[in-house]
Amino acid sequence: MVASRKILYGNIDFEYDKVKNKSKCIVTKAERDDNGEPMTCEKELVGKFTTDLKNHMRSQNKEQYESLLAEEKTRSSADADNRLDAFISGQSSPCHK
């Protein structure tokens, strides 16, 4: 399989197969298999659109999705703070990176 790993945030990631044009969710789930090993989701989705991947996380991997939202909120807040700091110091516009 010719794949490249696409990492959204933190430990939430997907493998994208360019030949098949499919993304495979490889999030570690809380459930364990019969041998006591952690299970992975392994759901395949067509394409590599982040909105579809996030929607899959929201419906199928809720705990990891909540973690994703918290991390996005933190990252967004930090980006906004950095833009404001740059604007105050005269380096750029507050609306552009």
Secondary structure as GFF3:
##gff-version 3
##sequence-region A 1 97
A	DSSP	beta_strand	3	9	.	.	.	ID=ss1
A	DSSP	beta_strand	12	17	.	.	.	ID=ss2
A	DSSP	beta_strand	22	25	.	.	.	ID=ss3
A	DSSP	beta_strand	28	32	.	.	.	ID=ss4
A	DSSP	beta_strand	38	40	.	.	.	ID=ss5
A	DSSP	beta_strand	44	46	.	.	.	ID=ss6
A	DSSP	alpha_helix	50	60	.	.	.	ID=ss7
A	DSSP	alpha_helix	62	88	.	.	.	ID=ss8
###
